[in-house]
Amino acid sequence: MADAPQITSCPLRADEDLPERLVSWVVHPARAVLLIHDRQRYSLRPFAPALVDPLTKNVVALREYCRATGRPTAHTAQRGRMSDMDRRLPKDFWGPALRGDAADREIVDALTPGPSDWPFTKWYYSAFLRTDGTS
């Protein structure tokens, strides 16, 4: 993503700006898992700090709420140096992905997985490919 232009504007929506609900089902909190997806430095690099900071604070607040209420948290991260077969469709949109540089693979400090969190290697567009979470 080194060639991606910097994204400087993408305002976070307030509750009143969210679209109307389209589904009739509801989330059952006791069965829910928070998935923190692609919060590696590499994935956030195209976004200006003015966007990353409030987004990260919101995700931290969600994670803390889930921890306080006993809900599990899962994290996905790419391992770097993925083959074309592993990368597939995302390669067409985002390129070959991170190369494996340790600094790129790091999760942003505020979102580092805790000891009770579930880390997953993200192999493909699905966060759960090659995991027990795949059906």
MDTraj code that builds the backbone (N, CA, C; nanometers):
import mdtraj as md
import numpy as np

residues = "MET ALA ASP ALA PRO GLN ILE THR SER CYS PRO LEU ARG ALA ASP GLU ASP LEU PRO GLU ARG LEU VAL SER TRP VAL VAL HIS PRO ALA ARG ALA VAL LEU LEU ILE HIS ASP ARG GLN ARG TYR SER LEU ARG PRO PHE ALA PRO ALA LEU VAL ASP PRO LEU THR LYS ASN VAL VAL ALA LEU ARG GLU TYR CYS ARG ALA THR GLY ARG PRO THR ALA HIS THR ALA GLN ARG GLY ARG MET SER ASP MET ASP ARG ARG LEU PRO LYS ASP PHE TRP GLY PRO ALA LEU ARG GLY ASP ALA ALA ASP ARG GLU ILE VAL ASP ALA LEU THR PRO GLY PRO SER ASP TRP PRO PHE THR LYS TRP TYR TYR SER ALA PHE LEU ARG THR ASP GLY THR SER".split()
xyz = np.array([
    [0.0812, -0.1187, 0.0000],
    [0.0000, 0.0000, 0.0000],
    [0.0855, 0.1250, 0.0000],
    [0.2139, 0.1068, -0.0204],
    [0.3051, 0.2209, -0.0179],
    [0.2672, 0.3252, -0.1211],
    [0.2062, 0.2843, -0.2329],
    [0.1705, 0.3769, -0.3384],
    [0.0311, 0.4356, -0.3205],
    [-0.0422, 0.3918, -0.2209],
    [-0.1779, 0.4425, -0.2014],
    [-0.1725, 0.5884, -0.1591],
    [-0.2597, 0.6705, -0.2173],
    [-0.2631, 0.8108, -0.1752],
    [-0.3143, 0.8214, -0.0327],
    [-0.2707, 0.9242, 0.0376],
    [-0.3164, 0.9421, 0.1750],
    [-0.4634, 0.9826, 0.1758],
    [-0.5382, 0.9198, 0.2638],
    [-0.6802, 0.9490, 0.2798],
    [-0.6899, 1.0525, 0.3914],
    [-0.7355, 1.1720, 0.3568],
    [-0.7355, 1.2816, 0.4544],
    [-0.8733, 1.3114, 0.5094],
    [-0.9789, 1.2636, 0.4429],
    [-1.1135, 1.2965, 0.4894],
    [-1.2047, 1.1749, 0.4775],
    [-1.2591, 1.1376, 0.5893],
    [-1.3565, 1.0290, 0.5944],
    [-1.4232, 1.0398, 0.7315],
    [-1.5162, 1.1340, 0.7459],
    [-1.5727, 1.1607, 0.8779],
    [-1.6451, 1.0390, 0.9356],
    [-1.6252, 1.0167, 1.0650],
    [-1.6971, 0.9115, 1.1342],
    [-1.8400, 0.9585, 1.1562],
    [-1.9351, 0.8699, 1.1372],
    [-2.0749, 0.9064, 1.1515],
    [-2.1181, 0.9080, 1.2975],
    [-2.2056, 0.9999, 1.3281],
    [-2.2699, 1.0032, 1.4593],
    [-2.3918, 0.9109, 1.4531],
    [-2.4428, 0.8720, 1.5672],
    [-2.5588, 0.7817, 1.5708],
    [-2.6728, 0.8298, 1.4820],
    [-2.7001, 0.9576, 1.4871],
    [-2.8131, 1.0107, 1.4098],
    [-2.7881, 1.0095, 1.2584],
    [-2.6634, 0.9876, 1.2179],
    [-2.6296, 0.9828, 1.0758],
    [-2.6288, 0.8418, 1.0187],
    [-2.6465, 0.7417, 1.1036],
    [-2.6430, 0.6034, 1.0572],
    [-2.7686, 0.5706, 0.9775],
    [-2.7561, 0.4835, 0.8775],
    [-2.8745, 0.4480, 0.7983],
    [-2.9740, 0.3672, 0.8816],
    [-3.0966, 0.3642, 0.8336],
    [-3.2001, 0.2874, 0.9018],
    [-3.1676, 0.1382, 0.8933],
    [-3.2007, 0.0687, 0.9959],
    [-3.1762, -0.0754, 1.0061],
    [-3.2506, -0.1508, 0.8953],
    [-3.1811, -0.2442, 0.8281],
    [-3.2402, -0.3174, 0.7167],
    [-3.2776, -0.4612, 0.7509],
    [-3.2346, -0.5101, 0.8644],
    [-3.2607, -0.6493, 0.9004],
    [-3.3483, -0.6556, 1.0247],
    [-3.4193, -0.7680, 1.0395],
    [-3.5086, -0.7808, 1.1543],
    [-3.4420, -0.8510, 1.2730],
    [-3.3305, -0.9184, 1.2494],
    [-3.2657, -0.9910, 1.3586],
    [-3.1882, -0.8946, 1.4479],
    [-3.1633, -0.9400, 1.5688],
    [-3.0893, -0.8587, 1.6647],
    [-2.9661, -0.9354, 1.7118],
    [-2.8676, -0.8627, 1.7529],
    [-2.7458, -0.9228, 1.8063],
    [-2.7749, -0.9738, 1.9475],
    [-2.7308, -1.0945, 1.9770],
    [-2.7409, -1.1497, 2.1113],
    [-2.6054, -1.1294, 2.1778],
    [-2.5934, -1.0315, 2.2669],
    [-2.4631, -0.9973, 2.3246],
    [-2.3872, -1.1153, 2.3854],
    [-2.4563, -1.2092, 2.4441],
    [-2.3880, -1.3233, 2.5058],
    [-2.3232, -1.4147, 2.4021],
    [-2.3643, -1.4000, 2.2762],
    [-2.3077, -1.4825, 2.1692],
    [-2.2176, -1.4014, 2.0752],
    [-2.1924, -1.2764, 2.1077],
    [-2.1180, -1.1870, 2.0194],
    [-1.9684, -1.1886, 2.0499],
    [-1.8902, -1.1614, 1.9470],
    [-1.7451, -1.1471, 1.9571],
    [-1.7088, -1.0172, 1.8859],
    [-1.6230, -0.9386, 1.9454],
    [-1.5716, -0.8198, 1.8790],
    [-1.4525, -0.8616, 1.7931],
    [-1.4562, -0.8285, 1.6648],
    [-1.3446, -0.8568, 1.5742],
    [-1.2737, -0.7265, 1.5432],
    [-1.1489, -0.7165, 1.5848],
    [-1.0644, -0.6010, 1.5521],
    [-0.9807, -0.6444, 1.4331],
    [-1.0094, -0.5842, 1.3203],
    [-0.9616, -0.6335, 1.1906],
    [-0.8629, -0.5344, 1.1273],
    [-0.7466, -0.5837, 1.0905],
    [-0.6488, -0.5045, 1.0144],
    [-0.6071, -0.3737, 1.0822],
    [-0.5688, -0.3812, 1.2066],
    [-0.5218, -0.2611, 1.2753],
    [-0.3705, -0.2579, 1.2813],
    [-0.3074, -0.3150, 1.1791],
    [-0.1617, -0.3096, 1.1699],
    [-0.1201, -0.1742, 1.1143],
    [0.0005, -0.1345, 1.1484],
    [0.0503, -0.0041, 1.1014],
    [0.0421, 0.0068, 0.9487],
    [0.0716, -0.1009, 0.8801],
    [0.0651, -0.1029, 0.7338],
    [-0.0744, -0.0650, 0.6835],
    [-0.1770, -0.1236, 0.7448],
    [-0.3144, -0.1002, 0.6993],
    [-0.3620, 0.0414, 0.7274],
    [-0.3060, 0.1032, 0.8297],
    [-0.3492, 0.2379, 0.8676],
    [-0.2652, 0.3482, 0.8029],
    [-0.1542, 0.3119, 0.7410],
    [-0.0631, 0.4111, 0.6849],
    [-0.1289, 0.5095, 0.5881],
    [-0.2211, 0.4680, 0.4999],
    [-0.2799, 0.5650, 0.4063],
    [-0.3699, 0.6697, 0.4723],
    [-0.4100, 0.6467, 0.5971],
    [-0.5023, 0.7376, 0.6625],
    [-0.4276, 0.8438, 0.7418],
    [-0.4725, 0.9664, 0.7303],
    [-0.4136, 1.0771, 0.8054],
    [-0.4363, 1.0540, 0.9550],
    [-0.3421, 1.0991, 1.0395],
    [-0.3603, 1.0839, 1.1850],
    [-0.4933, 1.1400, 1.2351],
    [-0.5431, 1.2424, 1.1699],
    [-0.6713, 1.3003, 1.2111],
    [-0.7859, 1.2003, 1.1946],
    [-0.7675, 1.0980, 1.1123],
    [-0.8676, 0.9922, 1.0965],
    [-0.8355, 0.8724, 1.1848],
    [-0.7078, 0.8366, 1.1921],
    [-0.6665, 0.7175, 1.2680],
    [-0.6924, 0.7362, 1.4170],
    [-0.6641, 0.8523, 1.4711],
    [-0.6773, 0.8743, 1.6153],
    [-0.8205, 0.8539, 1.6654],
    [-0.9229, 0.9186, 1.6066],
    [-1.0587, 0.8947, 1.6576],
    [-1.1078, 0.7525, 1.6298],
    [-1.0688, 0.6955, 1.5172],
    [-1.1069, 0.5576, 1.4879],
    [-1.0483, 0.4630, 1.5932],
    [-0.9211, 0.4804, 1.6235],
    [-0.8557, 0.3955, 1.7235],
    [-0.9213, 0.4134, 1.8600],
    [-0.9508, 0.5362, 1.8983],
    [-1.0175, 0.5605, 2.0275],
    [-1.1531, 0.4913, 2.0338],
    [-1.2279, 0.4924, 1.9239],
    [-1.3574, 0.4241, 1.9204],
    [-1.3412, 0.2734, 1.9348],
    [-1.2425, 0.2169, 1.8677],
    [-1.2201, 0.0724, 1.8772],
    [-1.1731, 0.0351, 2.0179],
    [-1.0882, 0.1175, 2.0774],
    [-1.0450, 0.0934, 2.2157],
    [-1.1673, 0.0944, 2.3089],
    [-1.2576, 0.1891, 2.2894],
    [-1.3773, 0.1963, 2.3736],
    [-1.4635, 0.0706, 2.3571],
    [-1.4789, 0.0235, 2.2345],
    [-1.5535, -0.1007, 2.2110],
    [-1.4857, -0.2193, 2.2784],
    [-1.3543, -0.2274, 2.2635],
    [-1.2799, -0.3385, 2.3242],
    [-1.2927, -0.3355, 2.4761],
    [-1.2803, -0.2186, 2.5368],
    [-1.2909, -0.2079, 2.6818],
    [-1.4307, -0.2449, 2.7297],
    [-1.5325, -0.2041, 2.6546],
    [-1.6690, -0.2422, 2.6892],
    [-1.6840, -0.3947, 2.6839],
    [-1.6335, -0.4557, 2.5787],
    [-1.6437, -0.6012, 2.5656],
    [-1.5685, -0.6717, 2.6780],
    [-1.4517, -0.6254, 2.7108],
    [-1.3758, -0.6855, 2.8211],
    [-1.4525, -0.6716, 2.9527],
    [-1.5074, -0.5538, 2.9775],
    [-1.5780, -0.5290, 3.1031],
    [-1.7054, -0.6121, 3.1156],
    [-1.7633, -0.6498, 3.0017],
    [-1.8878, -0.7265, 3.0044],
    [-1.8666, -0.8739, 2.9706],
    [-1.7398, -0.9162, 2.9673],
    [-1.7094, -1.0574, 2.9468],
    [-1.7235, -1.1077, 2.8045],
    [-1.7230, -1.0192, 2.7088],
    [-1.7331, -1.0608, 2.5687],
    [-1.5929, -1.0797, 2.5102],
    [-1.5727, -1.1838, 2.4330],
    [-1.4391, -1.2079, 2.3766],
    [-1.4054, -1.1101, 2.2645],
    [-1.2760, -1.0935, 2.2439],
    [-1.2246, -1.0084, 2.1374],
    [-1.1271, -1.0892, 2.0528],
    [-1.1454, -1.0828, 1.9221],
    [-1.0556, -1.1479, 1.8276],
    [-0.9829, -1.0399, 1.7472],
    [-0.8605, -1.0706, 1.7076],
    [-0.7801, -0.9778, 1.6271],
    [-0.7325, -1.0518, 1.5026],
    [-0.7354, -0.9835, 1.3887],
    [-0.6749, -1.0395, 1.2687],
    [-0.5564, -0.9535, 1.2285],
    [-0.4563, -1.0197, 1.1730],
    [-0.3382, -0.9499, 1.1221],
    [-0.2777, -1.0337, 1.0107],
    [-0.2304, -0.9657, 0.9080],
    [-0.1604, -1.0347, 0.8000],
    [-0.0199, -1.0694, 0.8460],
    [0.0329, -1.1768, 0.7920],
    [0.1680, -1.2176, 0.8294],
    [0.2741, -1.1575, 0.7383],
    [0.2349, -1.1072, 0.6230],
    [0.3312, -1.0525, 0.5277],
    [0.3843, -1.1591, 0.4342],
    [0.4398, -1.1141, 0.3236],
    [0.4975, -1.2025, 0.2218],
    [0.4022, -1.3137, 0.1792],
    [0.2781, -1.2787, 0.1539],
    [0.1789, -1.3775, 0.1132],
    [0.1938, -1.4109, -0.0341],
    [0.1672, -1.5345, -0.0686],
    [0.1738, -1.5771, -0.2089],
    [0.0546, -1.5191, -0.2845],
    [0.0627, -1.5196, -0.4165],
    [-0.0497, -1.4728, -0.4974],
    [-0.1746, -1.5558, -0.4694],
    [-0.1582, -1.6856, -0.4448],
    [-0.2722, -1.7723, -0.4143],
    [-0.3372, -1.7321, -0.2820],
    [-0.2566, -1.6973, -0.1833],
    [-0.3118, -1.6529, -0.0557],
    [-0.3756, -1.5147, -0.0681],
    [-0.3199, -1.4307, -0.1481],
    [-0.3645, -1.2911, -0.1573],
    [-0.4898, -1.2761, -0.2420],
    [-0.4981, -1.3398, -0.3550],
    [-0.6122, -1.3414, -0.4468],
    [-0.6751, -1.2047, -0.4723],
    [-0.8069, -1.1942, -0.4508],
    [-0.8814, -1.0730, -0.4853],
    [-0.8262, -0.9455, -0.4219],
    [-0.7908, -0.9444, -0.2943],
    [-0.7383, -0.8195, -0.2389],
    [-0.6150, -0.7664, -0.3123],
    [-0.5381, -0.8563, -0.3727],
    [-0.4207, -0.8114, -0.4486],
    [-0.4628, -0.7224, -0.5650],
    [-0.5759, -0.7545, -0.6279],
    [-0.6242, -0.6736, -0.7402],
    [-0.6575, -0.5310, -0.6966],
    [-0.7058, -0.5164, -0.5749],
    [-0.7452, -0.3842, -0.5258],
    [-0.6314, -0.3116, -0.4546],
    [-0.5560, -0.3844, -0.3714],
    [-0.4609, -0.3219, -0.2809],
    [-0.3154, -0.3550, -0.3101],
    [-0.2913, -0.4424, -0.4072],
    [-0.1533, -0.4775, -0.4380],
    [-0.1074, -0.5982, -0.3576],
    [0.0233, -0.6221, -0.3559],
    [0.0764, -0.7454, -0.2970],
    [0.0748, -0.7512, -0.1450],
    [0.0324, -0.6490, -0.0784],
    [0.0238, -0.6460, 0.0686],
    [0.1599, -0.6234, 0.1309],
    [0.1606, -0.6269, 0.2612],
    [0.2857, -0.5978, 0.3299],
    [0.3892, -0.7066, 0.3026],
    [0.5124, -0.6672, 0.3044],
    [0.6209, -0.7559, 0.2645],
    [0.6752, -0.8397, 0.3791],
    [0.6348, -0.8114, 0.4989],
    [0.6855, -0.8872, 0.6121],
    [0.7735, -0.8055, 0.7049],
    [0.7904, -0.6775, 0.6750],
    [0.8688, -0.5899, 0.7611],
    [0.8037, -0.5851, 0.8989],
    [0.8819, -0.6054, 1.0036],
    [0.8292, -0.6110, 1.1406],
    [0.7498, -0.4855, 1.1759],
    [0.7966, -0.3693, 1.1352],
    [0.7263, -0.2446, 1.1676],
    [0.5884, -0.2405, 1.1023],
    [0.5754, -0.2928, 0.9803],
    [0.4460, -0.2962, 0.9126],
    [0.3497, -0.3929, 0.9798],
    [0.4015, -0.5034, 1.0302],
    [0.3163, -0.6071, 1.0907],
    [0.2655, -0.5688, 1.2297],
    [0.3286, -0.4729, 1.2939],
    [0.2892, -0.4361, 1.4308],
    [0.1464, -0.3839, 1.4356],
    [0.0754, -0.4275, 1.5384],
    [-0.0572, -0.3731, 1.5681],
    [-0.0339, -0.2382, 1.6365],
    [-0.1195, -0.1401, 1.6069],
    [-0.1030, -0.0109, 1.6739],
    [-0.1063, -0.0328, 1.8251],
    [-0.0239, 0.0419, 1.8968],
    [-0.0039, 0.0198, 2.0406],
    [-0.1337, 0.0126, 2.1196],
    [-0.2263, 0.1025, 2.0940],
    [-0.3497, 0.1086, 2.1730],
    [-0.4372, -0.0151, 2.1546],
    [-0.4136, -0.0917, 2.0473],
    [-0.4987, -0.2070, 2.0181],
    [-0.4249, -0.3398, 2.0250],
    [-0.3093, -0.3415, 2.0890],
    [-0.2350, -0.4663, 2.1035],
    [-0.3238, -0.5696, 2.1722],
    [-0.3318, -0.6912, 2.1165],
    [-0.4155, -0.7941, 2.1795],
    [-0.3723, -0.8241, 2.3226],
    [-0.4726, -0.8437, 2.4070],
    [-0.4475, -0.8792, 2.5461],
    [-0.4341, -1.0297, 2.5618],
    [-0.3996, -1.0754, 2.6823],
    [-0.3769, -1.2181, 2.7051],
    [-0.5003, -1.3052, 2.6825],
    [-0.6196, -1.2510, 2.6995],
    [-0.7399, -1.3322, 2.6787],
    [-0.7986, -1.3151, 2.5383],
    [-0.7364, -1.2300, 2.4556],
    [-0.7857, -1.2078, 2.3192],
    [-0.7446, -1.3233, 2.2281],
    [-0.8173, -1.3380, 2.1185],
    [-0.7905, -1.4436, 2.0217],
    [-0.7225, -1.3836, 1.8981],
    [-0.5958, -1.4119, 1.8753],
    [-0.5304, -1.3633, 1.7531],
    [-0.5499, -1.4623, 1.6378],
    [-0.5745, -1.4108, 1.5189],
    [-0.5870, -1.4921, 1.3979],
    [-0.4981, -1.4339, 1.2893],
    [-0.4329, -1.5200, 1.2151],
    [-0.3613, -1.4756, 1.0959],
    [-0.4638, -1.4571, 0.9861],
    [-0.4624, -1.3419, 0.9246],
    [-0.5553, -1.3148, 0.8144],
    [-0.4887, -1.3596, 0.6848],
    [-0.5388, -1.4686, 0.6300],
    [-0.4811, -1.5249, 0.5082],
    [-0.5440, -1.4691, 0.3826],
    [-0.6656, -1.4240, 0.3935],
    [-0.7413, -1.3874, 0.2751],
    [-0.8428, -1.2830, 0.3167],
    [-0.9325, -1.2479, 0.2287],
    [-1.0313, -1.1459, 0.2579],
    [-1.1185, -1.1831, 0.3777],
    [-1.1423, -1.3125, 0.3973],
    [-1.2148, -1.3585, 0.5156],
    [-1.1193, -1.3609, 0.6332],
    [-1.1614, -1.3049, 0.7449],
    [-1.0772, -1.3058, 0.8647],
    [-1.0604, -1.4461, 0.9203],
    [-1.1478, -1.5391, 0.8817],
    [-1.1487, -1.6696, 0.9463],
    [-1.1038, -1.7845, 0.8563],
    [-1.0582, -1.7562, 0.7350],
    [-1.0061, -1.8630, 0.6497],
    [-0.8892, -1.9307, 0.7185],
    [-0.8854, -2.0627, 0.7127],
    [-0.7811, -2.1447, 0.7756],
    [-0.7808, -2.1357, 0.9277],
    [-0.8987, -2.1135, 0.9856],
    [-0.9128, -2.1132, 1.1308],
    [-1.0278, -2.2062, 1.1681],
    [-1.0460, -2.2294, 1.2967],
    [-1.1601, -2.3072, 1.3419],
    [-1.2900, -2.2303, 1.3260],
    [-1.2829, -2.1010, 1.2926],
    [-1.4015, -2.0198, 1.2735],
    [-1.4604, -2.0324, 1.1332],
    [-1.4009, -2.1151, 1.0478],
    [-1.4499, -2.1339, 0.9133],
    [-1.5530, -2.2460, 0.9131],
    [-1.6664, -2.2227, 0.8489],
    [-1.7662, -2.3306, 0.8424],
    [-1.7533, -2.4066, 0.7123],
])
top = md.Topology()
chain = top.add_chain()
for i, resn in enumerate(residues, 1):
    res = top.add_residue(resn, chain, resSeq=i)
    for name in ("N", "CA", "C"):
        top.add_atom(name, md.element.get_by_symbol(name[0]), res)
traj = md.Trajectory(xyz[None], top)
